[in-house]
Amino acid sequence: MSTLYRPELLYARGGFTEGAALSVSQGVVAGSDPSAETVSLPGKALLPGFVNAHSHSFQRLIRGKSESRVTSGRDFWSWRGTMYHAAAQLDPQDVYDVARMAFLEMLLAGTTTVGEFHYLHNAPGGHPYDDPNLLSKQVIAAAQSVGIRIVLLRSAYLRSGYELPPDPGQIRFYESSRQFLDNMAALVKSYPADSPEVRFGVAPHSLRAVPLRELKEIAAWGRERKLPLHMHVAEQVAENQACLREYGMTPVELLASENLLGPDFTAVHAIHITGEEIAGLAGASATICSCPTTERNLGDGVIVADQVMRAGIRIALGSDSQAQIDPLEDARELDYHLRLDRQQRAILDQIGEQTLASRLFDCATVHGARALGISAGELAPGAFADFITVDLDEVSIAGNSGEDLLPLAVF
């Protein structure tokens, strides 16, 4: 049975069309069907749902609780202590509950797919559960309970850092590379291979947490199975400096030299990168996942989105630490952060033929879907029919036309 949705305005190809309809059959966008049941949506605009490509759901617990130098210090590295303390307290039911709340909040903000970068594996004390994937399954169950599509990016976390002793705050994250691969394989087998609701990706946490030899092994395993590959890259200057000490290269330089970049690779953050490194990421057709609301909260820095976009690199978006769950806030901050830095306006405008609003909207939708390896983020035939509606009588946009609606929504 097909359903034909008839909103007042329908978003496609960067703009809104009046009087168009969306045909849906078995959860995907389909061709027209004269026997379809019609659902009228007067006073509504219909748009593709947002895609959150990078989430650590459990970190929602410390929202508002780490905004003090007394409790969390002055920078990202000291903030981690607050995060570790929260992670240490969680039992499996807690993991489910906080993930459920984070995912529910995402849905209410219009997000229909989440990429959950999951590295909380062990029981308190560091020992594996009888089922080493118990906490992964709790997060997946939380997503299923509220109806959000999930790509579980199971994260490998093998060490504290180069020449650093094990960190007691990370004992719930640690596995060996062999354990990670065995557990990853078992997790994937626990769900139907063709499940539209649950997909998987491989996520070596970072070069500080996964040495190069093991990273290459993990990447090869994931690519053999055609899984997306996500990794924190160049979020902090100190991260780059540690990589230089260990390998004589920055993270992006090392990844490029080892042929680890590619169309399936997403570099999360990628803030502290050079022009040459941007060219390398572009040449490999890699994606960057930016998390502006978290990056400003942690004081990470500002991504040079103008240089990245001019190089042709796709930017996806993520809520990361859940400091704020608002995909359009993340989208507009790509430009707003640059405005503050450059003391100019509309920095990302006139890059290519797209309008600024449609360019940022793509970051919140189709680019994230591509990074997660799923057909979503656009209402195209064969894609998942994940959509949201906007009330055209809502006070902040009332009285404006379809020509104005996208920039109003984004900005």
Disulfide bonds with the S-S distance in Angstrom:
none
